[in-house]
């Protein structure tokens, strides 16, 4: 077998400054890629930078749009990061979001004339249970039959999407909606209150910030969070200490599913106001990038979610004002993830030439 002339070794010790290097490289690389992609669409570089990164923060209304998109990204990413730390790879947040949106929509559709103030809490609870139940399917298959949770959760995304199409085209379709595949509009009691009158932003961002604090406490201060971290870093040591792997799988997937389900409720109870075919513009997948860009750290994820939300809003503005294809937005998300993974490789490891090969060359 041919041996490579170099060896990749883990670096010993990582300072706080070094841990910020990979996200910084990823952000800079994404900005450069944005200039190149936008320039290929006949958009001047400075105009590209303005549209993507400055314009979303240039007014209170635009900032409200950033906060609106930041909330679901932050909620989902915090839930996923807990599982990722335990090496439980939940790639099904998009499907869990859809199931949460379906579950949360049942109350306002069944009780469309209700004025009960408990409507929103009931929607949130049902949405979390639906998202958790969808993730529990993957947990059961993983722990009972050793099925790969990456493949199972990924395939469940498609099943959840088809279930949504069926429901809004049949049982949950608005009978007075001119045959459009969408549900009836929710009553006012089922809608999230706005955030200080700032455009379309609502209290979901406040909930997301509170959940960020809860996620930090869970990971850094709770025994269960400690067990999950140990299970991900040193599974043999975790088993020796009596930490059960199956429990870690169930806890990780159910937390991620509940978080995604809650984000789904906030989408239908916020900007949409009804159950539609397009519940999410890919928040479940983008949140995976947010979780890794934030270093699987609750505070880092907060800043990563803000940056990703800026990309979403900037991409929409560039599409509307300059005719830039929406694919540019998706491409930038891919560049962000790939550049982060590559930067993290070289930040956490060093490349060393093999001494034996260099000695052979000298001889």
N, C-alpha and C positions, 0 to 999 in steps of 0.2 A: 504494500500500500504506500502511495506517494505521500510524503510528509510535507506539510506547508512550511515555508521558510520562516514563519513567524508564529508566535504564541500570544494569545490574548489572556491576560491575567487580571483578576480583580484588584482594584486599588485598595490599599489598607487605610481605613479611616476616610470619612467624608465630612468636610466642614460644612457649616450652614451656607457659606458663600458658594461653595462648589455645587451644592444641591440646587441652587438657583440658576446655575449656568445652562443646564439643558433646556428648561423652559424659555430662557432668554434667547438662546440660539434658535429655538423653534419659532418664536415670535418674529425675530428678525428675518429668518429665512422665509416665513410666510409673507411678510411685508414685501420682500424683494420679489417673491413669486407673484404677488398681486400686481406689482408694477409691470412685470413682464407680461402677464396674462391680459391685463387691461390695455397695455400698449399694443398687443396683438389685435385688439378690437378697435384700434384707431382712437384710443383715449390717451390724452397726454399724461405722462407720469405723475405730475403734480396734481392733476385733476383726479387721477386714479386714487392717489393717497387721500385726497380730500373726501372723495365719495365713500371710500371704504372705512376710513378710520377717524376722520374729523367730523364729517357731516352728521353721523349718528349722535354726536355729542354737542352739536352746534345750537340746539334749541331745546326747550323744555319738552315739547311734543316728541321730538326725536329721542330724547333721553328716556321718555316714558315708554317708547317702543323697545328700547334696549332693556329696560327693567322688565317689560312684559315677556320678552323672550328669555331673559336671564333666569326667571323664576323656575320654569320647568327644567331647564338645563341643570340648574343648581340642585334642585330636589332629587332628580334622577341620579346625577353624578355622585351625590353624597351616599345614596343607597348602594350604588354599584361599587363604590370604592371600598366599602366595608367588606364585601365579598371578594373583591380583587386582592385585598390584603391577605385573605385566607386562601388564595389561589383557587377560588371558585369563580369560574368565568361565565358570568351571566351576560349573554349577547342578545337577550330577548326583551330588553326594556321597551322596545317599540311595540311589541305585541302586548306586553303588560300594561303599557299606557293605553292602548286601544281598549283592552278589557276593562280597565279602570274607568275610561270614558263611558263605556256601555253600562257598567254597573251604576255609576253615578247618575246616568241619565234616566234610570228607571223611575225614581221618585218624582221628578218634575213632569214626566210623561204620564205616569199613572194618576198623579194628583195635580193636574195642570191648573186647577182653579184654587189651589191651596195658598194660604197666606201664613202658614205656620213658620215661625222663625227658626224651627229646628230642621228645616228642609236642607240647608247647606251642610250642617254637621252630619246628617244622615247620608247625604250624597258622598261626602268625604269618606265616611266609614265604609259604605258599600263599595266605593271605588277602590279603596285600599284592600278590601277583602277580595274583590275580583282580581286585582293585579297580583295579590299574594297567592290566590288559588291557581292562577295561570303559571306562576313561577313554581308552585308546589308540584305541579305535574313533572317538571324537569327534576326537582329534588327527589321525587319518588323513583323516577326511572334511573337516576344516578345511584341512589343508595340501595335500591332493590335489585337492579339488573346491571349496574356499573355502566350505564349508558353515558356517553360523553355529553356533558351539560352544554358545551359550546354548540354542538350540532342540534341538540334537542331544543334549546332556547331559540336558536336561529330559525329552525323550522316552525316553531310555534308562532313566530312573527307572521308568517304567511297564513297560517290557519286563523289567527286572530283577525287579520285583515279581511279574509273571506267571510268570516262570521259577521264582521261589521257590515260588509256589503249586503249580505243576506238580510240582516235585521232592518237596515234603513231602506231596503227595497221591498220589504214585506211587513213583518209584524210591527215595526216601530216607525214606519213611514207616515208622514203627515197626510191624513186623508184630504186635507184642503190645500195641499202643496203643489197642485198641478202636476202630479206624478213625478216630481223631482225626488231623487234618492236622498232624502233628509228627513229628520224628525220635525215635529212641531216645535215652535219657539218655546223656550222655558219661561215660566212666570218670573216676575221681578224678584220674588223671594228666593229664587234659586240662582240668582246672579251674584257674583262677587262684588262687594263694594269697591268703588274706585279709590285710588290712592291720592288723596288731597287734590283731586281735580286735575291731576297731571295726565292729560290725554287718555289713553286706554289702559294705562297701568292700574293694577288693582292690588288688593291686599295679599295676593299670592306671593309677592316678593317678601313681605314681612314674614309670612309663614316659612318661606325658604330660608331666610336668615335665622329664624329660630331653630329650624331643623339642622342648620349648619352648626349652631352651638351645641345642639343635642348630639350630633354625630361626633363632634370633637370630644365631648364628655364620654360618650360611649366607647370610643376607640382608646382614649388616653387615660380614662379614669375607672372604667368598669372591668370586672373580672372576665366577663364574657368577651369583651373587646380584646382583652389581653390574650385570652385563649385563641381567638381567631388569628391574631397576629403571629403568635408562636406557631400555630398550625401551618401558617403560610410560609414562614421563614425556616422553621426546623420541624418538619412533620414527624420525624423519628423521635425527637425529643418530646414533642407534644403527645405522641402515643405512649411513650414511656411514663410521662407525667399523668396519664389517665385521661387526656383530652380526647373526646370521641370525634372521629372524623365525620361520621354521619350527621351528628348534631351540627357541626360547623357548616355542612352543606345545606341543611334545612334552614338554619338561622340566616346564612348569607343570602340564599335565594329568596327567602320570604321577605327579608328586609328590602332587598332590591325591588321585588315585585310590588310591595306595598308603596314604596316611594314612587315608582313609575305609575302605579294606579292613581295615587293622589294627584300627580301631575296631569294625568288624563282628565280627572274631574275638574281641575282648575282650567283646563283648556275649554271644555264644553260649557263651564259655568262662567267663563270670562270672555275672551274675545269672540268666541263662536256663538254662544247663546243657544245652541242646539246641537244635536248629533249629526255630523256630516260625514261624507266619504273621506275627506281629508281632515282628520283630527289633528295630525301632527306633521310638520314639515321635516320630519326626520330627527326629532329631539332625542329619541331613544338611542340612535346610533351616534349622534353628535355628543351625547353625554359621556359616551365611552372615551372619546378624545379628551373631553373636559376632565374626566377623572384622572387620566394618565398625565395630562399636561399639568395638573395640580399636584403631581407627585403622590397621589392617593392620600393627600393630607387635606383635612377639612378646610383649613385656612387657604391653602394653595388652590383648592378647587373653587373657592369663592372668587378669586381673581381670574382664574381660567374661564369660569362661566361668564364673567363680565366680558372678557375678550372675545369669546365665541359669540356672544349675543351681539357685540359690535359688528362682527363679521356678517352675521345674519342680516342685521338692519342695513349695513353698508352695501351688501350685495343686492338687497331689494331696491335701495335707492339708486344704485348704479344701473340696475335693470330698467327702472322707470325713467331715469333722466338721460342715460347714455345708450340705452338699447343693448347693454351687455348681457349675454346669455346667462341664465340662472346656473348653468353648469359651472361657470367660473366660481360661484359660491361654494359648490360642492367640491370642486377641485382644490380650493384653498383649505378646506377642512382636511382633505387627504394629505396635502403638503404639510399641514400643521402636525398631523399624527406621525407621518414618516420621518420628518425632520426631528421631531422630539425623540423618537425611538433611536435614530442614528446618533443624535447628540448624547443621549443617555448612555449608549454603548461606550462611547469614548470618554465620557465623564466618569463612569464607574469602573472602567477597565483601561489598561494600557497595553499597547502592542510592543512586544519585545522580539527581536530577531533571535533565532535559535543559535546558541553558541556552538553547538556541535557542527552545524552546517558551515558556520563562518570559519571554524578551525579547519574543516575539510578543504574549504576553498583556499585557505592559506597554505595548506600542505600541497 
